[in-house]
Amino acid sequence: MPRPDFLTGGEPARLIPIAADSAREQKSVSVILTGLRSVLELRQSMLKSLGVRVGIMV
């Protein structure tokens, strides 16, 4: 399934973001997304409250 246009560009999330100092929100979201991507238990516990079942990413 193709991604929407607003999702096709951009930089990948990084644990140590490379963004301007004024982009605090971008840095924070990058760190959170990297943690979600890397730690299965974190993904499961954060998304469980939303009713989202999470499996192992390949």
Buried (B, 14 or more C-beta within 10 A) or exposed (E): EEEEEEEEEEEEBEEEBEBEEEEEEBBEBBBEBBBBBEEEEBBBEBEEEEEEEBEEEE
